[in-house]
Amino acid sequence: MRRLLLLAALGLLSTLLTPSPGAAQITDDRPTPPSPRNAVVIVVDDLPWHMMEYLPKTRALLLDSGLEFDNHIVSTSTCCPARASIFTGLQPNNHGVINNTPPFGGSTRFDHEQTFVASLHDAGYRTGLFGKYINRFGSIQPYTPPGWDTHNALTFPSSPTKGFFDYKIIEDGTSVSYGTDPEEYSTTVLRDMTLDFIDTHAGTAPFFAYFAPFAPHKPATAEPQYEGLYQDIEVPLPPNFNEADVSDKPRLVADSPPLTAAEEAEMEQLYKDMAETLPSIDDAVEDIVLKLKEKRVLGRTLIVFVSDNGLSLGSHRIERKECAYEECIRSPLLIRKPNARFTGASDELVTIADIAPTVLNWLKVDPEWEMDGANLNRFFQWPNWTERDEVLIQVHGRAFNQNANFIGLRTKTEMYAFYRNGQEEYYDLTVDPYQLDNAVDDPSYAARVDELRAALEARKEPTDLSVAAEASTLTVGDGDRVTIDIEVTNNGSVMATNVFLALDTPGKFRQVGCSGSDSAACYTFGSDRELRYMVIDPGQTVTGTFEIEVRAGVSPGISRFNGTLDLFNVVDPDTSDNTVRIEFTVE
């Protein structure tokens, strides 16, 4: 059973309230690293897998002794959850970062103290970050995360549109502003910092470098020398672009109107703009490889190239990254391993949480906690190795939108998703690679869909939720208003997301309001209301209040309220704890 080994909210709060400015210090008494090997991880932003054609040098340089994983699946296709998975080796349901922004995402949610990079640092490796770290990192300054000898984090003081020019880099705790001169293009600046770090440490101490440019993220501003390079190309439009019939899709897509001509043109323009940011990435990868060669350490340096998620550019009528479709959950992953026995392409199922254990294995450092990810280095020895049959896919962080939040499974050839509103999707990617026809109700797939439903249910982890209630008074009269105060406690060790609490209201009463703590929300459905808790962490108690009014002219007697917790991504071994009953006497 996976446990929330990294989610230490109280400890993190204490850390953030008493930050220690400045970079982690390189100490003379650090141990000698267990291996003279090095590792470089390159993380780009929002790159769909099908745009790798614009990175020819990257593919050629990394695949001469590397593998390209065609079935690389991101569990939660959102920047911050994906990057947290890189650093922890855990899926979002285990590391607890499920969104980009507080309270359930961003730097205040992430546990900066427990990352695989800190393990490397403690083992004696020199560590450096250059680029995007965890979203909203600028909001917790002054603070430099432990485990980094150099930590130069790209931040956006006012808007994500400032990621290419007119941005800031928090350089080892000091905020440095950059302007709009061509030489201040962020990809180039961060590349040069990475090269300087390698130049400093290669040959003197084993190192880990993390290069994370903003490109090709929207608004996808090209480096001046590459402006206009791809403006005349014909954008490849897949069959699901502005999909004609989405009536078989879940409600969030089914209710989306067709893209207008102007919106179609906008999607095509964004594709061209994104493509024009990629030559700068290609140059940077080439320069990093050449620097490793110059320093004579390429033969002992693992290089990982990955995108944090994909992006739908008009497929299924949507432009976003948080979806269950291939355009969102599938992203490029290339790994160059020196002296690889097998190279080329692999169709084995891998995920972004695999990066941490892969780097640790290469550098001969043991993980300090149980990871969801797997060591991918074995694929270079045994190309037919099968690590897993499925990857968990999930989106829990789109506010309380039951039409958007889902959990599901991606196998080598299939995708199955179950939405909070009860809707489902199933696609056989061997016959429907563009996911045009939802086959969840197709009788020929009924047995397989049942298998995937069971497999998904088996992936849910047991927690221990309990709910208690207390009323302001239990004896009421005609027209009286009373409150029912609710407490929901997570007594287990597994985070619960999307927890919904509803009261069945007897006919003598009507609900007139509700409220909740800890970023809960009160939703009206029919004539009643429902409290929705996005996340209840292990050991946490959240509260809520329902306000009830006695209807006019009701006859005396006893009425009972029943409250029931509805869990989405976990199971509860004792469902009796999930119900609450309040008995009122109407005089």
N, C-alpha and C positions, 0 to 999 in steps of 0.2 A: 504494500500500500504506500502510495506516495504521500509524503507529509510536507507541510508548509515549513521547510527548514530555513527559508530565507526571510519569512515575513515577521519582522520584529518591530512592530509599529512604535512601541513605547521607547525602545532603544534608539530607533531612528530619530524620533522626535527629540530626544535628549541630545543626540549628536548634532541635529540641525540647529538647536537652540544655543549650543555652545560650540560653534565652529572653530576650527583651528586654521587660520589663514596660512597660505603658503603651500608649496608642494611637499609631497612626501620626501623625506631626506634620504639621500644615498649614504648609507653608513658603512664604515670600513669593516665592521664586524659581521656583516651579512654573510650567510653561508655560501660556499661555492656551489653554483647551480649543479644539479645532478647530470646535466648534459651540456656540451658546448654548442648545442643546436640553438637556432633562433626561429622566430615565427613572425610573420606579417599578416595581419587581417585587414582587408580592404572592404569597407561597407559603403555601398552607394545607396541612394535614397529614391524609392519608388520606381525602380527600373523593371519594366515587364520583361519576362524571359525572351519574348520574341523580338526584342530590340538589341539583342547581343550582336546582330550583324553589323552594328555601328561601332563595335569594339574589336576590330580585326587583330590589332597588335596584342591586345589583352588575351584573346583566345589563343593566338599562335604562341605567345611566350609562356603561358601557363600550361597549355596542353602538350608541350614538348616533353613534359614529364609529369603530366597531370590528368585528372579526370573532370569531365563536365557532367554534373548530375542533372539529368533531364526531368527527374521526378522530385525536385526539391520543393517541399511544401511548407509554408509558413503557417503555424497553428492559428495565430491571430494576425490577420493581415493589416496591422496598424503599426506605425513607426515605433512608439514607445514600448508596447508589449513585445514586439519582435526584438528590439535591441536589448531589452531586459533578458530575453531568452538567450541571446548571444552571450551575455556576461554571466549568466547563472547556470546554463545548461538545463533549464526548467521550462515547462510550458506555462503560459500565463495563469492557468487555474492553480498552479503551484507556487509561482513567484509572486502572484498577487497584483501585478501591474496589468490592468485590463483596458486602460485608456491612455490618451496622451496628456490629459490634464487632471489636476486634483479634483476631487479627493481620491479618485481611484486610478490615477495615472500620474505621470510626470515625476520629477525629482523628489518631491515630498513623499511619494508613495514607495519609491524604489529603495531597497536596502543597499546603500553604497558600500557597506563594510564587508559584505560577503559576495565577492565576485571571484571568478577563476583568476583574474588578473592579480588580485591580492595574494592568492596562493602562489603565483609565480614570483611576485615581489618578495614574499617571505622566503621563497626557496633560493633567492639570490639573483634572479633575473632583473635586468634593467627594463623598465616599462615606460612606454610613452603613448599618449593619445593626442591625435591631431585631427580635429573636426567635430562632427556632431556626436554628442554624448547621449544623455538622457534628456528628453524634452523638459522645458522649463528649468533648465539648470541655472540660468541666470537669476531666477527668483530666490535662490537660497544662498546667494553670495553674502559675505565672503566665506567660501568653503571649498576645499580641495579634497576630493575623495581619497581615502587611504588606498595604498597599493600602487600608486603611480609616482614614478620619479619625475616625469614631465607630464603635465595635463593641460593641454591647450584646447579648450572647448569652444566651438563656434556657437555664438548666441545671436538672437535676433531681438534687439532692444525694443522694437515697435511692431514689427510685422515680419512674417515669413518671407515676404517679398524681398527682404534685405539680405537674403542668404548668399547672394553672389557679389554684390557691392554694398557699401555703406552698412557694414555689419560690425560686430565686436567679437573678439576672441579673449576669453578669460585665460590668460597665460600664467599658469601656476599661481592663481589667486588674484592676479592683477588684470583688470579689464583694459584692453587695448582696442582703440577704434581704428577702423580701416575705411577708406574713402572710395572714390569712383575711378581712380586712375587705372588704366589697363593692367598694370603690374599688381594691382590689389585685388584682382579676380580671385575669389576665395579658393577655388580648386588649386590654383597655382601657389598661393600663399601656403596652404596646408601641405601641399606636396613638398615645397621647399623645407618646411619644418620637419617633415618626415625624413627627408634626405639628410638633413643636418643631424638628426637623432641617430640614424644608421651610421653616418660618417663618424660620429663621436664614439659610438660603442662597439661597432663591428671590429673584431680583432682584439678588443680589450676585455669585453664581458659579454656573455650571451644576453640576448635582448628579445623583447616582444614589442612590436610597433603596431598601432591601431590607427589606420588612415581612413577617415570617414567624411568625404566631401558631401556637399549639399546636393549636387547634381545627381540625376536630372529632374529633381523635384520642381513642381510648378512654382514660380512662373517660368522656369527653365530659360534663364538668361545665358546666352552664349558668350564665351570669351571673344573679345573684339576680333581677333584674327580668324574666328570661325563663323562670324555672323553671316547669314545668307547662304551657308554651304549647302543646306538641304531644302531651301525654300521652293525649289522647282521640282522636287521629287513627287511621284504619285504615291500617296499614302495607301498602304495595303489595308483594305477594309475587310475584316473577316465576315463570314455569313451571319454572325450574330450581331453585327454592328447595326444599331437602331432596329433591333429585332422587330419584325412585322407583327407577330402574334405572341404576346406574353401572357395570355389568359391562363396558361397552365402554370405560371410562376407564382411564388408566394406573394402575398398582398403588397409588400413594399415595392416589388417590381411590377406586378400586375396593374397597380394603380398609377404607374408612371406613364405619362403621355408620350407619344413618339417625339423624338428629337425634331425640332424645327430645322429648317435649312440653315439658319444662322448657328444653331447649336451644333449641327453636324460640321459646319465649317470651323467652328471653335475647337472641336475635338481634333480635327485634322491639323489645324495650326499648332495645337499643343504638341501633337506627335512630332511635327517638324522641329519645333523649338527644343523639345527634349533631345531629339537626335543631334542637334547642333551643340548641346552641352557635352556630348560623349567623347568627341575627339580630345578634349582636355583631360578627361579621365584616362583615355587610351594613352596619351602622352605621359601622364603621371605614372601609370603602371609600368610603362616601358622604362621610365627614368629610375623607378625603384628597382627593377630587375637589373638594370645596368649598374646602379650603385652597388647592389649586392655582389655583382660580378667583379666590379672594380675593387671591392674590399675583400674579395676572395672568400665570401661566405655563402654564395648562392647554393653551393653544394650541400650546405647543412641548414638551409632555411626553408621552412614550410610557408607557402603563400596561399591564403584563402581569399577568394573574391566572391562577394555575395551582395544581394540587394535585400533590404529589410522586408520588403513586400513587393507585390505587383501593383497593378493599377488598371482599372477598367476605363478605357478611353472611348466610351460610347457603346461598348458591347452590352447587350441586354438593356439598352436605353439609359445606361447609368455612367456617371463619371465619379468613381470613388474607389477606395481600396478595401473597405470593410464589406466584403461579400464572400459567398461560398463558392463562387465561380473561379475557373482556372485563371482568368485574368487577374484576380486578386490574390489567390493563395499560392500561386506558383511563381517562383522567382529564380533568377540565375544563381548557380553555385558552382564555382570552379575551384579545385584544389590542386596546387602543384606540390608534389612530394619528391624530393631529390631521389634519384635512382629508382624511380617507380618501376615495378616489374610489369604492370599493366597500365596503359594509358588510353585516352580516347573518351568515349561516352559510356555512361552507366544509366540504366533505367531503373535502378533500385530506388526504393522509397526512402528518402532522407528528409530531415527537417532542420530548421535553423538552430534548434537546441543542441544539435550534434556538434556545433563548432567548438564549444568549450571542452568537452571530453576529447575531441580530436587534437586540439592544441596541447592539452595537458598530457595526453599520451605521447605525442611527438617530443615534448620537452621533458618527459619522464618525471612528471609531478602527479601525485595521486590526488584525485578529487577529495575535497573535504566534506562533501555531502552527497547523498544519493541523487543522481541526475536522471532526468528523463531522456536526455540525449545519449547517443552512442558514439563510440570511436569509429570514425570512417577510414582510418588508416588501413584497416584490414582489407578494404576493397582493392587496394593496390597490390595485395598479395593474392587475394582470392576474389576475382571479379564477379563470380556468381554467388557470393555470400548474400544471404537474405537476412537482414537485421530485423525487419518488422513487416507485418502484413497490412498495417494501416497507420495513418497519422490522424490524431485528433485535431479537428478544426473547430474554431469557436469564435464567436463575437458576443461579448457580454457588456461592452462598454458604451453602447449607443443609447445613453440616458436610460429611460425605462421603456424603450420602444419594443414591445413584444412582437412586432412585425419584423424587426431587424435582428434581434438577438437570436442566435442559433448555436447549436452544438451538432457536430457531425463527424463523419469519417471520410477520409480520402484514401482509397487503396491504389494499387498500381494502375487500375483501369476503371475505377468507379468513384463517384462522389455521392454520398448520402448526407442529407442535412435535415435536422428537426428544429423547427422554430418554436419560440416561446408561445406563439398563438396556436400551436398545434398543427400547423401546416408542415408538409414534408416535400423533399426533392430527392430524386434519384436519377442518375445518368450513367449509362454504360458508355464510357469514353472511347471504347473501341469502335462503336458504330455511330456515336453522336459526340464527337470531340468538341463541338462548339456549344453543347448543352442547349440545344434548341427545343427538344421535346422531353418534358418532365415525365419519366416513365414510372413514377412511384405507384400508379394505379394500373399499370400494364400487367395483365394476368401472367404473361410469360416471364415476368421478373418477380412475381409475388414471393416465391420461396427465397430468392436472394435478398429481397428487401427485408423480409422477416429475419434473416440471418444478420443483416447489418443493424437492424433495430436491437436485436439481442446483444450484438457485440458492443453497440454504443451504451446500452444499459449496463453492461458489465464493466465498462470503463468508468462509470460514475463511482465516486468514492463515498463511503458512508461517513456521515457526520452525526452530530448529536444535538439537534435543535430542540428547544423547549419553549413554550409560550405560556405566560401567566397573565391574568387580568384581574383588575379590581375596579369596582364601580363606586361612584361618589355616593350613591344611595341605592338601596335595593327595594325600597318602597316608594312608589311614585303615584302621582295623581294626574288627572286630566290636564294636558298642556305642559306638564313639567319637562324640563330638560335635565339630562344627566350625562355624565361622561364615563366612558370605560377606558381606563388606562391599561396599556398593553406593554409587556416586556417580552422580548424575544432574545434568548441566550444561545450562543453557540458554545456548547460544552465540549466539543470535539476538537480535533487537530487539523481539520480540513476547512478551507475557506468555502463559504456558501455564497453564490451569486444569484441574483434574480430570485429573491425570496418574496412571496406575495402572501399577504394576510387579508382574508375576507371574512366579514361577519354576515351571517344569515339573519336578516332582520324580521322579527315576527310582525304580523299585520297590525298589531296595536301601536307600533312604533314607526318612526321614519328617521333616517339618518339625515343630519343637517350639516355635518362637517367632520373632518378628520385631519390629523397632522402627525408628523413623525420626526424623529431625531436622526442624526448621522446621515444626512443627505437622503433620507427617505422621501417618498412622494406620495401624495394622496390622489388617487384616480377615481373618477366616477364611472361606474358601469351599470347601465340600467338605472334603477332607483336607489342602488346601494353604492358603497364606496369600498376602496381597497387600498391598503397600505403596501407600498412596494419598497423593498430594501435592496439597493444595488449590490452591496457586499456586506456580509457579516463575518468578520474575521474570527479566527479561533480565540476563544475566551472572551469575546466581546458580547455585551448586552446592549441592545437598541430598544428604544421605546416608541410608543405611538399612542394616540388618543382618538377615540371616536366620540362624537357628540350625538346624542340620541334625544328625540322629542316624542312625547306621548301624543298620539293623535287625538283630536277633539272627539268627544262623544263615545269613547270606547267603553265597553263594559268591563267591570272589575274581573280580576283573575290573575293567574300566573302565566308569565311568558318567559321563554328561554331563548337566549342568544347563543348560537354556536359559531365559533371562530375556527378557521382551518388555515394552516400554513401550506402553501403550494411551493414545492421545491423544483428548481429547473435543472441544475447540473449536478446535484448530489442526491444521494438516497439517505433516508433516515431509518436506522434499524428499529426504532421504537416510535411508531407513528402515533401512539397514544399521547406522546408529549407534544404532538403537533396540533392538538385540538384544545380549545378552551370553551367553557360553558359558563354563562352568567344567567341567573334566574331572578327575574323581577316580579314583584307583586304589585299589580295595579289596584289601588283602593277605589 
